Amino acid sequence: QVQLVESGGGVVQAGGSLILSCAASGPFENYAMGWIRQAPGKEREFVATINWFDGNTYYTDSVKGRFTISRDKAGNTVYLQMNSLKPEDTAVYYCALAESYYSGIYLYDYFYDYWGQGTQVTVSS
């Protein structure tokens, strides 16, 4: 059984930083991992993704230059370093794992096979 366990969420003031982590366990083929968030009353929004083999990353425009996604291949763990946080970053953040090869960017929900339970990030103004 594949499990993704997130940690690191919390409450932070605007301009502050948080680091999220997500550890994957179980039998899987890992091609990419990503972070997706959902704010209250809004649809899920792609945040960042990392190719598990070559480490290539991609970010949504609103977090470029502020967030950094990274991975620990040996530990099957993905991280999201979030700096210069803004109130509009407030959301539940989910990590996800893609088990299939895709030649493009793992931008959409349907690319991901497994999801974590989510961790709340609240940025106060």
Phi and psi in radians as a Rosetta constraint file:
Dihedral C 1 N 2 CA 2 C 2 CIRCULARHARMONIC -1.502 0.35
Dihedral N 2 CA 2 C 2 N 3 CIRCULARHARMONIC 2.338 0.35
Dihedral C 2 N 3 CA 3 C 3 CIRCULARHARMONIC -2.281 0.35
Dihedral N 3 CA 3 C 3 N 4 CIRCULARHARMONIC 2.416 0.35
Dihedral C 3 N 4 CA 4 C 4 CIRCULARHARMONIC -2.078 0.35
Dihedral N 4 CA 4 C 4 N 5 CIRCULARHARMONIC 2.140 0.35
Dihedral C 4 N 5 CA 5 C 5 CIRCULARHARMONIC -2.077 0.35
Dihedral N 5 CA 5 C 5 N 6 CIRCULARHARMONIC 2.041 0.35
Dihedral C 5 N 6 CA 6 C 6 CIRCULARHARMONIC -1.672 0.35
Dihedral N 6 CA 6 C 6 N 7 CIRCULARHARMONIC 2.679 0.35
Dihedral C 6 N 7 CA 7 C 7 CIRCULARHARMONIC -2.685 0.35
Dihedral N 7 CA 7 C 7 N 8 CIRCULARHARMONIC 2.882 0.35
Dihedral C 7 N 8 CA 8 C 8 CIRCULARHARMONIC 1.869 0.35
Dihedral N 8 CA 8 C 8 N 9 CIRCULARHARMONIC -0.082 0.35
Dihedral C 8 N 9 CA 9 C 9 CIRCULARHARMONIC -1.224 0.35
Dihedral N 9 CA 9 C 9 N 10 CIRCULARHARMONIC 3.020 0.35
Dihedral C 9 N 10 CA 10 C 10 CIRCULARHARMONIC 2.864 0.35
Dihedral N 10 CA 10 C 10 N 11 CIRCULARHARMONIC -2.873 0.35
Dihedral C 10 N 11 CA 11 C 11 CIRCULARHARMONIC -1.928 0.35
Dihedral N 11 CA 11 C 11 N 12 CIRCULARHARMONIC 2.306 0.35
Dihedral C 11 N 12 CA 12 C 12 CIRCULARHARMONIC -2.504 0.35
Dihedral N 12 CA 12 C 12 N 13 CIRCULARHARMONIC 2.655 0.35
Dihedral C 12 N 13 CA 13 C 13 CIRCULARHARMONIC -1.374 0.35
Dihedral N 13 CA 13 C 13 N 14 CIRCULARHARMONIC 2.707 0.35
Dihedral C 13 N 14 CA 14 C 14 CIRCULARHARMONIC -0.964 0.35
Dihedral N 14 CA 14 C 14 N 15 CIRCULARHARMONIC 2.389 0.35
Dihedral C 14 N 15 CA 15 C 15 CIRCULARHARMONIC 1.613 0.35
Dihedral N 15 CA 15 C 15 N 16 CIRCULARHARMONIC -0.186 0.35
Dihedral C 15 N 16 CA 16 C 16 CIRCULARHARMONIC -1.464 0.35
Dihedral N 16 CA 16 C 16 N 17 CIRCULARHARMONIC -3.045 0.35
Dihedral C 16 N 17 CA 17 C 17 CIRCULARHARMONIC -2.303 0.35
Dihedral N 17 CA 17 C 17 N 18 CIRCULARHARMONIC 2.663 0.35
Dihedral C 17 N 18 CA 18 C 18 CIRCULARHARMONIC -2.534 0.35
Dihedral N 18 CA 18 C 18 N 19 CIRCULARHARMONIC 2.682 0.35
Dihedral C 18 N 19 CA 19 C 19 CIRCULARHARMONIC -2.183 0.35
Dihedral N 19 CA 19 C 19 N 20 CIRCULARHARMONIC 2.211 0.35
Dihedral C 19 N 20 CA 20 C 20 CIRCULARHARMONIC -1.739 0.35
Dihedral N 20 CA 20 C 20 N 21 CIRCULARHARMONIC 2.560 0.35
Dihedral C 20 N 21 CA 21 C 21 CIRCULARHARMONIC -2.302 0.35
Dihedral N 21 CA 21 C 21 N 22 CIRCULARHARMONIC 2.713 0.35
Dihedral C 21 N 22 CA 22 C 22 CIRCULARHARMONIC -2.539 0.35
Dihedral N 22 CA 22 C 22 N 23 CIRCULARHARMONIC 2.035 0.35
Dihedral C 22 N 23 CA 23 C 23 CIRCULARHARMONIC -1.820 0.35
Dihedral N 23 CA 23 C 23 N 24 CIRCULARHARMONIC 2.248 0.35
Dihedral C 23 N 24 CA 24 C 24 CIRCULARHARMONIC -1.802 0.35
Dihedral N 24 CA 24 C 24 N 25 CIRCULARHARMONIC 2.417 0.35
Dihedral C 24 N 25 CA 25 C 25 CIRCULARHARMONIC -2.435 0.35
Dihedral N 25 CA 25 C 25 N 26 CIRCULARHARMONIC 2.751 0.35
Dihedral C 25 N 26 CA 26 C 26 CIRCULARHARMONIC 1.919 0.35
Dihedral N 26 CA 26 C 26 N 27 CIRCULARHARMONIC 3.137 0.35
Dihedral C 26 N 27 CA 27 C 27 CIRCULARHARMONIC -1.455 0.35
Dihedral N 27 CA 27 C 27 N 28 CIRCULARHARMONIC 2.002 0.35
Dihedral C 27 N 28 CA 28 C 28 CIRCULARHARMONIC -2.763 0.35
Dihedral N 28 CA 28 C 28 N 29 CIRCULARHARMONIC 2.825 0.35
Dihedral C 28 N 29 CA 29 C 29 CIRCULARHARMONIC -1.869 0.35
Dihedral N 29 CA 29 C 29 N 30 CIRCULARHARMONIC 2.084 0.35
Dihedral C 29 N 30 CA 30 C 30 CIRCULARHARMONIC -1.757 0.35
Dihedral N 30 CA 30 C 30 N 31 CIRCULARHARMONIC 1.981 0.35
Dihedral C 30 N 31 CA 31 C 31 CIRCULARHARMONIC -1.821 0.35
Dihedral N 31 CA 31 C 31 N 32 CIRCULARHARMONIC -0.544 0.35
Dihedral C 31 N 32 CA 32 C 32 CIRCULARHARMONIC -2.828 0.35
Dihedral N 32 CA 32 C 32 N 33 CIRCULARHARMONIC 2.696 0.35
Dihedral C 32 N 33 CA 33 C 33 CIRCULARHARMONIC -2.274 0.35
Dihedral N 33 CA 33 C 33 N 34 CIRCULARHARMONIC 2.653 0.35
Dihedral C 33 N 34 CA 34 C 34 CIRCULARHARMONIC -2.533 0.35
Dihedral N 34 CA 34 C 34 N 35 CIRCULARHARMONIC 2.908 0.35
Dihedral C 34 N 35 CA 35 C 35 CIRCULARHARMONIC -2.076 0.35
Dihedral N 35 CA 35 C 35 N 36 CIRCULARHARMONIC 2.291 0.35
Dihedral C 35 N 36 CA 36 C 36 CIRCULARHARMONIC -2.273 0.35
Dihedral N 36 CA 36 C 36 N 37 CIRCULARHARMONIC 2.479 0.35
Dihedral C 36 N 37 CA 37 C 37 CIRCULARHARMONIC -2.199 0.35
Dihedral N 37 CA 37 C 37 N 38 CIRCULARHARMONIC 2.752 0.35
Dihedral C 37 N 38 CA 38 C 38 CIRCULARHARMONIC -2.439 0.35
Dihedral N 38 CA 38 C 38 N 39 CIRCULARHARMONIC 2.037 0.35
Dihedral C 38 N 39 CA 39 C 39 CIRCULARHARMONIC -1.534 0.35
Dihedral N 39 CA 39 C 39 N 40 CIRCULARHARMONIC 2.759 0.35
Dihedral C 39 N 40 CA 40 C 40 CIRCULARHARMONIC -0.996 0.35
Dihedral N 40 CA 40 C 40 N 41 CIRCULARHARMONIC 2.269 0.35
Dihedral C 40 N 41 CA 41 C 41 CIRCULARHARMONIC 1.308 0.35
Dihedral N 41 CA 41 C 41 N 42 CIRCULARHARMONIC 0.114 0.35
Dihedral C 41 N 42 CA 42 C 42 CIRCULARHARMONIC -2.119 0.35
Dihedral N 42 CA 42 C 42 N 43 CIRCULARHARMONIC 2.857 0.35
Dihedral C 42 N 43 CA 43 C 43 CIRCULARHARMONIC -1.346 0.35
Dihedral N 43 CA 43 C 43 N 44 CIRCULARHARMONIC 2.841 0.35
Dihedral C 43 N 44 CA 44 C 44 CIRCULARHARMONIC -1.117 0.35
Dihedral N 44 CA 44 C 44 N 45 CIRCULARHARMONIC 2.528 0.35
Dihedral C 44 N 45 CA 45 C 45 CIRCULARHARMONIC -2.272 0.35
Dihedral N 45 CA 45 C 45 N 46 CIRCULARHARMONIC 2.264 0.35
Dihedral C 45 N 46 CA 46 C 46 CIRCULARHARMONIC -1.126 0.35
Dihedral N 46 CA 46 C 46 N 47 CIRCULARHARMONIC 2.406 0.35
Dihedral C 46 N 47 CA 47 C 47 CIRCULARHARMONIC -1.960 0.35
Dihedral N 47 CA 47 C 47 N 48 CIRCULARHARMONIC -0.997 0.35
Dihedral C 47 N 48 CA 48 C 48 CIRCULARHARMONIC -2.787 0.35
Dihedral N 48 CA 48 C 48 N 49 CIRCULARHARMONIC 2.717 0.35
Dihedral C 48 N 49 CA 49 C 49 CIRCULARHARMONIC -2.525 0.35
Dihedral N 49 CA 49 C 49 N 50 CIRCULARHARMONIC 2.698 0.35
Dihedral C 49 N 50 CA 50 C 50 CIRCULARHARMONIC -2.376 0.35
Dihedral N 50 CA 50 C 50 N 51 CIRCULARHARMONIC 2.303 0.35
Dihedral C 50 N 51 CA 51 C 51 CIRCULARHARMONIC -1.291 0.35
Dihedral N 51 CA 51 C 51 N 52 CIRCULARHARMONIC 2.193 0.35
Dihedral C 51 N 52 CA 52 C 52 CIRCULARHARMONIC -1.196 0.35
Dihedral N 52 CA 52 C 52 N 53 CIRCULARHARMONIC -0.470 0.35
Dihedral C 52 N 53 CA 53 C 53 CIRCULARHARMONIC -1.486 0.35
Dihedral N 53 CA 53 C 53 N 54 CIRCULARHARMONIC -0.879 0.35
Dihedral C 53 N 54 CA 54 C 54 CIRCULARHARMONIC -1.848 0.35
Dihedral N 54 CA 54 C 54 N 55 CIRCULARHARMONIC -0.066 0.35
Dihedral C 54 N 55 CA 55 C 55 CIRCULARHARMONIC 1.354 0.35
Dihedral N 55 CA 55 C 55 N 56 CIRCULARHARMONIC 0.093 0.35
Dihedral C 55 N 56 CA 56 C 56 CIRCULARHARMONIC -1.081 0.35
Dihedral N 56 CA 56 C 56 N 57 CIRCULARHARMONIC 2.475 0.35
Dihedral C 56 N 57 CA 57 C 57 CIRCULARHARMONIC -2.154 0.35
Dihedral N 57 CA 57 C 57 N 58 CIRCULARHARMONIC 2.792 0.35
Dihedral C 57 N 58 CA 58 C 58 CIRCULARHARMONIC -2.622 0.35
Dihedral N 58 CA 58 C 58 N 59 CIRCULARHARMONIC 2.461 0.35
Dihedral C 58 N 59 CA 59 C 59 CIRCULARHARMONIC -2.268 0.35
Dihedral N 59 CA 59 C 59 N 60 CIRCULARHARMONIC 2.624 0.35
Dihedral C 59 N 60 CA 60 C 60 CIRCULARHARMONIC -1.232 0.35
Dihedral N 60 CA 60 C 60 N 61 CIRCULARHARMONIC 2.660 0.35
Dihedral C 60 N 61 CA 61 C 61 CIRCULARHARMONIC -1.005 0.35
Dihedral N 61 CA 61 C 61 N 62 CIRCULARHARMONIC -0.633 0.35
Dihedral C 61 N 62 CA 62 C 62 CIRCULARHARMONIC -1.196 0.35
Dihedral N 62 CA 62 C 62 N 63 CIRCULARHARMONIC -0.262 0.35
Dihedral C 62 N 63 CA 63 C 63 CIRCULARHARMONIC -2.001 0.35
Dihedral N 63 CA 63 C 63 N 64 CIRCULARHARMONIC -0.080 0.35
Dihedral C 63 N 64 CA 64 C 64 CIRCULARHARMONIC -1.017 0.35
Dihedral N 64 CA 64 C 64 N 65 CIRCULARHARMONIC 2.351 0.35
Dihedral C 64 N 65 CA 65 C 65 CIRCULARHARMONIC 1.485 0.35
Dihedral N 65 CA 65 C 65 N 66 CIRCULARHARMONIC -0.209 0.35
Dihedral C 65 N 66 CA 66 C 66 CIRCULARHARMONIC -1.993 0.35
Dihedral N 66 CA 66 C 66 N 67 CIRCULARHARMONIC -0.643 0.35
Dihedral C 66 N 67 CA 67 C 67 CIRCULARHARMONIC -1.877 0.35
Dihedral N 67 CA 67 C 67 N 68 CIRCULARHARMONIC 2.584 0.35
Dihedral C 67 N 68 CA 68 C 68 CIRCULARHARMONIC -2.352 0.35
Dihedral N 68 CA 68 C 68 N 69 CIRCULARHARMONIC 2.186 0.35
Dihedral C 68 N 69 CA 69 C 69 CIRCULARHARMONIC -1.730 0.35
Dihedral N 69 CA 69 C 69 N 70 CIRCULARHARMONIC 2.428 0.35
Dihedral C 69 N 70 CA 70 C 70 CIRCULARHARMONIC -2.562 0.35
Dihedral N 70 CA 70 C 70 N 71 CIRCULARHARMONIC 2.970 0.35
Dihedral C 70 N 71 CA 71 C 71 CIRCULARHARMONIC -2.448 0.35
Dihedral N 71 CA 71 C 71 N 72 CIRCULARHARMONIC 2.692 0.35
Dihedral C 71 N 72 CA 72 C 72 CIRCULARHARMONIC -2.074 0.35
Dihedral N 72 CA 72 C 72 N 73 CIRCULARHARMONIC 1.753 0.35
Dihedral C 72 N 73 CA 73 C 73 CIRCULARHARMONIC -1.096 0.35
Dihedral N 73 CA 73 C 73 N 74 CIRCULARHARMONIC -0.719 0.35
Dihedral C 73 N 74 CA 74 C 74 CIRCULARHARMONIC -1.110 0.35
Dihedral N 74 CA 74 C 74 N 75 CIRCULARHARMONIC -0.619 0.35
Dihedral C 74 N 75 CA 75 C 75 CIRCULARHARMONIC -1.672 0.35
Dihedral N 75 CA 75 C 75 N 76 CIRCULARHARMONIC 0.047 0.35
Dihedral C 75 N 76 CA 76 C 76 CIRCULARHARMONIC 0.854 0.35
Dihedral N 76 CA 76 C 76 N 77 CIRCULARHARMONIC 0.817 0.35
Dihedral C 76 N 77 CA 77 C 77 CIRCULARHARMONIC -2.173 0.35
Dihedral N 77 CA 77 C 77 N 78 CIRCULARHARMONIC 2.421 0.35
Dihedral C 77 N 78 CA 78 C 78 CIRCULARHARMONIC -2.061 0.35
Dihedral N 78 CA 78 C 78 N 79 CIRCULARHARMONIC 2.536 0.35
Dihedral C 78 N 79 CA 79 C 79 CIRCULARHARMONIC -2.142 0.35
Dihedral N 79 CA 79 C 79 N 80 CIRCULARHARMONIC 2.700 0.35
Dihedral C 79 N 80 CA 80 C 80 CIRCULARHARMONIC -2.343 0.35
Dihedral N 80 CA 80 C 80 N 81 CIRCULARHARMONIC 1.839 0.35
Dihedral C 80 N 81 CA 81 C 81 CIRCULARHARMONIC -1.491 0.35
Dihedral N 81 CA 81 C 81 N 82 CIRCULARHARMONIC 2.128 0.35
Dihedral C 81 N 82 CA 82 C 82 CIRCULARHARMONIC -2.050 0.35
Dihedral N 82 CA 82 C 82 N 83 CIRCULARHARMONIC 2.018 0.35
Dihedral C 82 N 83 CA 83 C 83 CIRCULARHARMONIC -2.012 0.35
Dihedral N 83 CA 83 C 83 N 84 CIRCULARHARMONIC 2.862 0.35
Dihedral C 83 N 84 CA 84 C 84 CIRCULARHARMONIC 0.861 0.35
Dihedral N 84 CA 84 C 84 N 85 CIRCULARHARMONIC 0.838 0.35
Dihedral C 84 N 85 CA 85 C 85 CIRCULARHARMONIC -1.133 0.35
Dihedral N 85 CA 85 C 85 N 86 CIRCULARHARMONIC 2.554 0.35
Dihedral C 85 N 86 CA 86 C 86 CIRCULARHARMONIC -2.121 0.35
Dihedral N 86 CA 86 C 86 N 87 CIRCULARHARMONIC 2.729 0.35
Dihedral C 86 N 87 CA 87 C 87 CIRCULARHARMONIC -0.964 0.35
Dihedral N 87 CA 87 C 87 N 88 CIRCULARHARMONIC -0.564 0.35
Dihedral C 87 N 88 CA 88 C 88 CIRCULARHARMONIC -1.258 0.35
Dihedral N 88 CA 88 C 88 N 89 CIRCULARHARMONIC -0.099 0.35
Dihedral C 88 N 89 CA 89 C 89 CIRCULARHARMONIC -1.452 0.35
Dihedral N 89 CA 89 C 89 N 90 CIRCULARHARMONIC -0.122 0.35
Dihedral C 89 N 90 CA 90 C 90 CIRCULARHARMONIC -1.071 0.35
Dihedral N 90 CA 90 C 90 N 91 CIRCULARHARMONIC 2.189 0.35
Dihedral C 90 N 91 CA 91 C 91 CIRCULARHARMONIC -3.106 0.35
Dihedral N 91 CA 91 C 91 N 92 CIRCULARHARMONIC 2.977 0.35
Dihedral C 91 N 92 CA 92 C 92 CIRCULARHARMONIC -1.544 0.35
Dihedral N 92 CA 92 C 92 N 93 CIRCULARHARMONIC 2.230 0.35
Dihedral C 92 N 93 CA 93 C 93 CIRCULARHARMONIC -1.806 0.35
Dihedral N 93 CA 93 C 93 N 94 CIRCULARHARMONIC 2.221 0.35
Dihedral C 93 N 94 CA 94 C 94 CIRCULARHARMONIC -1.980 0.35
Dihedral N 94 CA 94 C 94 N 95 CIRCULARHARMONIC 2.409 0.35
Dihedral C 94 N 95 CA 95 C 95 CIRCULARHARMONIC -1.719 0.35
Dihedral N 95 CA 95 C 95 N 96 CIRCULARHARMONIC 2.698 0.35
Dihedral C 95 N 96 CA 96 C 96 CIRCULARHARMONIC -2.549 0.35
Dihedral N 96 CA 96 C 96 N 97 CIRCULARHARMONIC 2.685 0.35
Dihedral C 96 N 97 CA 97 C 97 CIRCULARHARMONIC -2.200 0.35
Dihedral N 97 CA 97 C 97 N 98 CIRCULARHARMONIC 2.328 0.35
Dihedral C 97 N 98 CA 98 C 98 CIRCULARHARMONIC -1.816 0.35
Dihedral N 98 CA 98 C 98 N 99 CIRCULARHARMONIC 2.267 0.35
Dihedral C 98 N 99 CA 99 C 99 CIRCULARHARMONIC -1.858 0.35
Dihedral N 99 CA 99 C 99 N 100 CIRCULARHARMONIC 0.114 0.35
Dihedral C 99 N 100 CA 100 C 100 CIRCULARHARMONIC -2.187 0.35
Dihedral N 100 CA 100 C 100 N 101 CIRCULARHARMONIC 2.613 0.35
Dihedral C 100 N 101 CA 101 C 101 CIRCULARHARMONIC -1.317 0.35
Dihedral N 101 CA 101 C 101 N 102 CIRCULARHARMONIC 2.413 0.35
Dihedral C 101 N 102 CA 102 C 102 CIRCULARHARMONIC -2.523 0.35
Dihedral N 102 CA 102 C 102 N 103 CIRCULARHARMONIC 2.345 0.35
Dihedral C 102 N 103 CA 103 C 103 CIRCULARHARMONIC -1.358 0.35
Dihedral N 103 CA 103 C 103 N 104 CIRCULARHARMONIC -0.254 0.35
Dihedral C 103 N 104 CA 104 C 104 CIRCULARHARMONIC -1.768 0.35
Dihedral N 104 CA 104 C 104 N 105 CIRCULARHARMONIC -2.613 0.35
Dihedral C 104 N 105 CA 105 C 105 CIRCULARHARMONIC -1.706 0.35
Dihedral N 105 CA 105 C 105 N 106 CIRCULARHARMONIC 2.356 0.35
Dihedral C 105 N 106 CA 106 C 106 CIRCULARHARMONIC -1.405 0.35
Dihedral N 106 CA 106 C 106 N 107 CIRCULARHARMONIC 1.269 0.35
Dihedral C 106 N 107 CA 107 C 107 CIRCULARHARMONIC -1.522 0.35
Dihedral N 107 CA 107 C 107 N 108 CIRCULARHARMONIC -0.530 0.35
Dihedral C 107 N 108 CA 108 C 108 CIRCULARHARMONIC -1.874 0.35
Dihedral N 108 CA 108 C 108 N 109 CIRCULARHARMONIC 2.719 0.35
Dihedral C 108 N 109 CA 109 C 109 CIRCULARHARMONIC -0.944 0.35
Dihedral N 109 CA 109 C 109 N 110 CIRCULARHARMONIC -0.673 0.35
Dihedral C 109 N 110 CA 110 C 110 CIRCULARHARMONIC -1.253 0.35
Dihedral N 110 CA 110 C 110 N 111 CIRCULARHARMONIC -0.140 0.35
Dihedral C 110 N 111 CA 111 C 111 CIRCULARHARMONIC -1.324 0.35
Dihedral N 111 CA 111 C 111 N 112 CIRCULARHARMONIC -0.371 0.35
Dihedral C 111 N 112 CA 112 C 112 CIRCULARHARMONIC -1.734 0.35
Dihedral N 112 CA 112 C 112 N 113 CIRCULARHARMONIC 2.355 0.35
Dihedral C 112 N 113 CA 113 C 113 CIRCULARHARMONIC -1.685 0.35
Dihedral N 113 CA 113 C 113 N 114 CIRCULARHARMONIC -0.510 0.35
Dihedral C 113 N 114 CA 114 C 114 CIRCULARHARMONIC -2.285 0.35
Dihedral N 114 CA 114 C 114 N 115 CIRCULARHARMONIC 2.552 0.35
Dihedral C 114 N 115 CA 115 C 115 CIRCULARHARMONIC -2.320 0.35
Dihedral N 115 CA 115 C 115 N 116 CIRCULARHARMONIC 2.579 0.35
Dihedral C 115 N 116 CA 116 C 116 CIRCULARHARMONIC -1.434 0.35
Dihedral N 116 CA 116 C 116 N 117 CIRCULARHARMONIC 3.141 0.35
Dihedral C 116 N 117 CA 117 C 117 CIRCULARHARMONIC -1.464 0.35
Dihedral N 117 CA 117 C 117 N 118 CIRCULARHARMONIC -0.233 0.35
Dihedral C 117 N 118 CA 118 C 118 CIRCULARHARMONIC 1.656 0.35
Dihedral N 118 CA 118 C 118 N 119 CIRCULARHARMONIC 2.588 0.35
Dihedral C 118 N 119 CA 119 C 119 CIRCULARHARMONIC -2.365 0.35
Dihedral N 119 CA 119 C 119 N 120 CIRCULARHARMONIC 2.372 0.35
Dihedral C 119 N 120 CA 120 C 120 CIRCULARHARMONIC -1.438 0.35
Dihedral N 120 CA 120 C 120 N 121 CIRCULARHARMONIC 2.292 0.35
Dihedral C 120 N 121 CA 121 C 121 CIRCULARHARMONIC -2.088 0.35
Dihedral N 121 CA 121 C 121 N 122 CIRCULARHARMONIC 2.152 0.35
Dihedral C 121 N 122 CA 122 C 122 CIRCULARHARMONIC -2.149 0.35
Dihedral N 122 CA 122 C 122 N 123 CIRCULARHARMONIC 2.157 0.35
Dihedral C 122 N 123 CA 123 C 123 CIRCULARHARMONIC -1.978 0.35
Dihedral N 123 CA 123 C 123 N 124 CIRCULARHARMONIC 2.063 0.35
Dihedral C 123 N 124 CA 124 C 124 CIRCULARHARMONIC -1.634 0.35
Dihedral N 124 CA 124 C 124 N 125 CIRCULARHARMONIC 2.574 0.35
